[in-house]
Amino acid sequence: MARNGKVQSPYGVEEWGNGYFAINPEGHLAVCPFRDHRSIDLVHVVHAAAREKLSAPYLVRFPQVLQTQLKDLYDCFDRARTEFEYGPGYRSIYPLKVNPLRPVVAALTAAGRPGAFGLEVGSKAELAIALAQPLPPGSWICINGFKDLALIEMATLAASKERKVIFVVERLREIPLVVQAFRRHGRAPQLGLRCRLHQRGSGRWEASGGETSKFGLGSSELLFATDSLREEGLLGHLEVLHFHIGSQITSVRRIKDAVKEAARIYAKLRARGIALTTLNVGGGLGIDYDGSRTPSDSSVNYTIEEFANNVVYTVKDVCDEEEVPLPELVSESGRALTAYHSLLITNCESRESDVPVDYAPEEGPPVAEAEEDPPPQLQEMEEIAREITVKNFREYYHDAVMTRADVLNLFGLGYLSLEQKARAEQDFYSVCRKALRHARQTGFVSDEFRALEKSFRAKYVTNFSVFHSVPDAWAIEQLFPVVPIHRLNETPSVQGVIVDLTCDSDGVIDKFVDVRDVKEVLELHASTPARPYLLAICLLGAYQDVMGDHHNLFGRPAELAVRYEPRGAQIEVLSRGESLEEMGRLAGYDPARLRGALNEATAAEPPTDGAGEARSSGLRDAYRRFWRCSSYLEGDIEPYRNLD
Ligand SMILES: Cc1ncc(COP(=O)(O)O)c(C=O)c1O
C-alpha cells in the first residue's frame, strides 16, 4: 500500500471526486467547493459540530459546490456555442424533484443567470414552491408531469410577462383542460409539447424514454396536438419542444441519438409553420459515481463539456440541414448540479463480525488449556491449523470443514464441553484465515474462497439508516462512495461492510465503488470505543434527500451548511434533526396523548413501597424528555471535539 512513504488510498477519491474531494496532508478528507486549492477539512467540520453539541450522523451541504456545478454547465454551453457558432442562448432549468430542499434551491437560484435560468416542477406542491421563489429576472417555470385542473388554473393565473410559465403537454387529455382554463380566464400560459422519442436512454432509467415510455406524445399525437391548439386559437402560445429520456444516461452516444431525433422533430414542426422557439433536452446528464468513466450503471463515459458539445453541434447540424432557425436550448439537468454537494458523516458504533478476524486466545473468552489427551477431532483440527501451507491449503481447508462438522455433532450429543468446542472453533477460524491468505497468494481466488472471504467481512455497525439517507443504495443498488474522513494516511487493516441501525437485513452497504469493478468489501481502519471512527457517504445530493423513508422511524438526521471562507469554513446548523416526537406524529400518534396514557397507567399501578410515587414521577419525566431525543444513537460528544 505504501508508495514513496505515502499511503496509497484504496478509496478512489481522485477518480470519482471530480476535483471536489481531496485527501489533505493530515490524512483527512477535504471538500474543495471551487475545485481548486481552497478546501474544507471535514474533521474541522466535526469539531465545529461538536462545539454546537451535535453528534453524527449529520448531512453536510456545500452550497458553493452547487454554484460551481451550475457555473460549469453554463461555461460548457458558452464554449460550445462559440465553437459551433450557435447564436441563440442556453437556459438551465433546475428540476425541483431532484432536490427541492430550501437551501439547495436557494443556492442554485442565487447562481442562476438572468434570462438563462428556471425551475421545473412536476407536481402541485412543487409549483406552489416554485411560484414564490426569488428567481433571477427572465427565469422560466416549466411544468411537466401529470396535471389536473387546479394545477392548470394556477399556472394560467400565475403566468405573466415577468413570470414566464411554460406548461408542457405530456398527454393529449391535458389540452381540453388548458382550453377550459383559457376560456374561463381569457389567458393561457406558454405551452410546450413533450415528444416521445424512439431513442431510449441507457442505464437504470432507460424505461423513462423510448416508445413505451409513460410520458410524451408520439408522432401522430404531436400532429393532433398542434392541430387542436390551432383550432382553439392557442397555437401562438406553443413555444417549446421537450423530451426527457431518463436520468443518468450512461452513454454519450444515446444522448447524441436522442438529440438528433428531437432536433429533426423540431425542424419538421417548424417546417409546418409552427413557430417553436426552444428545444428542451430534459435531464439525463449523469454523474461518474465510481470514477470509472465507463457506460456502466454507476458511471458515465462523457463529461459536461462533451454533453454540451454534442447537444449544440447536433442541433445545429440538423437545423442547418433542414434550413430552419436555430432554437434556444434548454436542459433540465438536476443530478449533475446537485449530486456532489452533500454527504453524510456518520460514526461507526461498533464492529461485529460473523467470524472474529483478529481473534487471539488472550483476547477471547477463556478456553480450555491444552488438554493432555484431547478428543481426536480436536487434535486433528489443531494439526490442520498448524500444518496448512500454500501447497495444501485447499485440501486442508476441506478437511477442517469436515472435522468441524464432527465437532458440532459431538457437542450436540453431549460428548464435548463448551470450552472444547470453543477451542476447536478457534483452530477452525485460524485454518480459514490461513487458507484465505494462501488463496490470495496464488493470484486466483475461486468461488469457494470468495464465499469464505465474504463471511469474514467485518460488519461496521454505523449510526444511520440506509432507507432514510441512502435509499437508492437499497432500492436500485446504486453505488455511492464511502470514505473514512480521517486516518487516510494509515493503511487500513480491516475488510468490512457497513450495516445500519435498522432492524432490517437490507439495511446494509456491501457494494463499493472501484474503478475496475464493484468491490464487495471496503478497506477500513480498526476502531475502538475510545477512538471514534467516522465515515462519509458521498455524492448524496441528487434524489436521496427526498426519496428516503422512515423505516424503523429513523428521521432526518441533523443538517449543516458549510461554506469556504478564506479565514476558515463558515458552518451553519440548518437543522438539529427530527426528534422522536416528530417520528411519533408521522406514524399518527399524538405524543402528548401517549404521555397522558403512560401517566394514567403509572398512576393506576399499586405502590409497591414508599418510593412508589417518586418512581412514577421519575418515569413520567424521563418519558417526556425521551420524546425529545434524536432517533439516531446519541453518545458522548467529547471524543469528537479532538478527533484526529
Ligand atoms: C422531465 C424531467 N426533467 C428533468 C429530470 C432530471 O433529470 P436528471 O436528474 O437526470 O438531470 C427528470 C428526472 O428524471 C425529469 O423527469
The ligand as an SDF file (V2000), in Angstrom:
LIG
                    3D

 16 16  0  0  0  0  0  0  0  0999 V2000
  -38.9180   15.7370  -17.0300 C   0  0  0  0  0  0  0  0  0  0  0  0
  -37.6500   15.6250  -16.2630 C   0  0  0  0  0  0  0  0  0  0  0  0
  -36.7160   16.5670  -16.4280 N   0  0  0  0  0  0  0  0  0  0  0  0
  -35.5400   16.5090  -15.7500 C   0  0  0  0  0  0  0  0  0  0  0  0
  -35.2720   15.4700  -14.8910 C   0  0  0  0  0  0  0  0  0  0  0  0
  -33.9490   15.4550  -14.1740 C   0  0  0  0  0  0  0  0  0  0  0  0
  -33.0970   14.5040  -14.6750 O   0  0  0  0  0  0  0  0  0  0  0  0
  -31.5720   14.4600  -14.2090 P   0  0  0  0  0  0  0  0  0  0  0  0
  -31.5670   14.4960  -12.7390 O   0  0  0  0  0  0  0  0  0  0  0  0
  -31.0650   13.2080  -14.7960 O   0  0  0  0  0  0  0  0  0  0  0  0
  -30.8780   15.6440  -14.7740 O   0  0  0  0  0  0  0  0  0  0  0  0
  -36.2170   14.4600  -14.7130 C   0  0  0  0  0  0  0  0  0  0  0  0
  -35.9310   13.3330  -13.8050 C   0  0  0  0  0  0  0  0  0  0  0  0
  -35.9420   12.1900  -14.1330 O   0  0  0  0  0  0  0  0  0  0  0  0
  -37.4510   14.5420  -15.4170 C   0  0  0  0  0  0  0  0  0  0  0  0
  -38.3870   13.6160  -15.2630 O   0  0  0  0  0  0  0  0  0  0  0  0
  1  2  1  0
  2  3  1  0
  2 15  2  0
  3  4  2  0
  4  5  1  0
  5  6  1  0
  5 12  2  0
  6  7  1  0
  7  8  1  0
  8  9  2  0
  8 10  1  0
  8 11  1  0
 12 13  1  0
 12 15  1  0
 13 14  2  0
 15 16  1  0
M  END
$$$$
